[in-house]
């Protein structure tokens, strides 16, 4: 019997969508780059104004602010603790601006020039936009430039006239508000794209499953009719040794073909980004009453087949449910972690770990379908692997890898 073509027709490859994570990366790195540029431009003025400050204050202030700028640039480029670095710079800038009048020892030495901190104001307001929610960023964008305007009016700020002080403050506010509006609009657009992509993926997944199930049903029906029923009829009618041997061969062939049919099930060939799986797992965690610590590494740029995403999601959720049901010990708190790691451009490793009671793997009953079928067999059928490590009193770690051998695990 010719094999039934169960494959779902592959859709044309979509362009990568502009996700929220990509927007945050672009905004953060732009902030780090322009922070270095603005910082370099202020160095000559900062050196000129050192003499107007208390002994040692100028050097200390430069070390703090320029060190914070370098730290901000490193954090945004490496994508490590970006929000923390941005928040730290915004706070340090506000504190430095607040301390400026108390650090100036000779206002006349300023010669009416604006404090060099003014030229970093836009960097600080942009850092606040990256680090905190829009409402707080808006407050920072208004309050900090207003504070500078007050300082600019004082002798320690160059004793500018009221009009010039207000204009300087308004200029900083305008720049900060423009950045705030642009970043907020980009975030909202990226969020809408992410939501639309996830909804489309869910609709596609349902359609692909219905299509694959129908094709598989037709295939199994054909096998049963052409192989199993024919074999049973032949065996029932066999009266001679030759007929019985023929019926036995037909039975073995039918069993072999059924095994092949079960081993080559339908596979959805379209690919989706790993961040989609991350969002689905985070959404699943919101339904649990017990929290999991989530750690995600190298998710950007990783794409997986729909079947692999579905298998990883179902197996991970089952592993988390098993942890919630069996890991807790009376009187002791249990730590739980969900670790998701992208492997190159097309692999993923998920670890579900807890510090609970643990168990002896060899003593797990065969009827424990949650471990055997929902986790191990599901991953194997999708082309991946699952590995369980557990010790009594030391907790359990379930490692899911796709494809098999990804990351050297499982």
PENORVEN-V514764 format. One record per backbone hydrogen bond with DSSP energy under -1.0 kcal/mol. CO is the residue of the C=O (numbers start at 1). NH is the residue of the N-H. If there is no record, write none. Layout:
BEGIN
co:nh
CO:NH
CO:NH
END
This chain:
BEGIN
co:nh
4:6
17:19
19:23
20:24
21:25
22:26
23:27
24:28
25:29
26:30
27:31
28:32
29:33
30:34
31:35
32:36
33:37
34:38
35:39
36:40
37:41
38:42
42:46
43:47
44:48
45:49
50:53
52:105
52:106
54:57
56:60
57:61
58:62
59:63
60:64
61:65
62:66
63:67
64:68
65:69
66:70
67:71
68:72
69:73
70:74
71:75
72:76
73:77
74:78
75:79
75:80
81:85
82:86
83:87
84:88
85:89
86:90
87:91
88:92
89:93
90:94
91:95
92:96
93:97
94:98
95:99
96:100
99:103
100:103
100:104
103:54
106:109
107:110
108:111
110:113
115:118
116:119
117:120
118:121
120:124
121:125
122:126
123:127
124:128
125:129
126:130
127:131
128:132
133:137
134:138
135:139
136:140
137:141
138:142
139:143
140:144
142:146
143:147
144:148
145:149
146:150
147:151
148:152
149:153
152:160
154:157
154:159
155:158
161:165
162:166
163:167
164:168
165:169
166:170
167:171
168:172
169:173
170:174
171:175
172:176
173:177
174:178
175:179
176:180
177:181
178:182
179:183
180:184
181:185
182:186
183:187
184:188
185:189
186:190
187:191
188:192
189:193
190:194
191:195
192:196
193:197
194:198
195:199
196:200
197:201
198:202
199:203
200:204
201:205
202:206
203:207
204:208
205:209
206:210
207:211
208:212
209:213
210:214
211:215
212:216
213:217
214:218
215:219
216:220
217:221
218:222
219:223
220:224
221:225
222:226
223:227
223:228
224:229
227:231
228:232
229:233
230:234
231:235
232:236
233:237
240:244
241:245
242:246
243:247
244:248
245:249
246:250
247:251
248:252
249:253
250:254
251:255
252:256
253:257
254:258
255:259
256:260
257:261
258:262
259:263
260:264
270:306
272:304
273:276
274:278
275:279
276:280
277:281
278:282
279:283
280:284
281:285
282:286
284:287
285:288
293:338
295:340
297:342
299:302
302:274
304:272
305:309
306:310
307:311
308:312
309:313
310:314
311:315
312:316
313:317
314:318
315:319
316:320
317:321
318:322
319:323
320:324
321:325
322:326
323:327
327:357
329:332
335:355
336:293
337:353
338:295
339:351
340:297
341:349
343:347
345:303
347:343
348:402
349:341
350:400
351:339
352:398
353:337
357:393
360:363
361:364
365:368
367:369
368:372
369:373
369:374
371:376
372:377
373:378
375:379
376:380
377:381
378:382
379:384
380:383
383:404
385:401
387:399
389:397
391:394
395:391
396:354
397:389
398:352
399:387
400:350
401:385
402:348
403:406
405:408
406:409
END
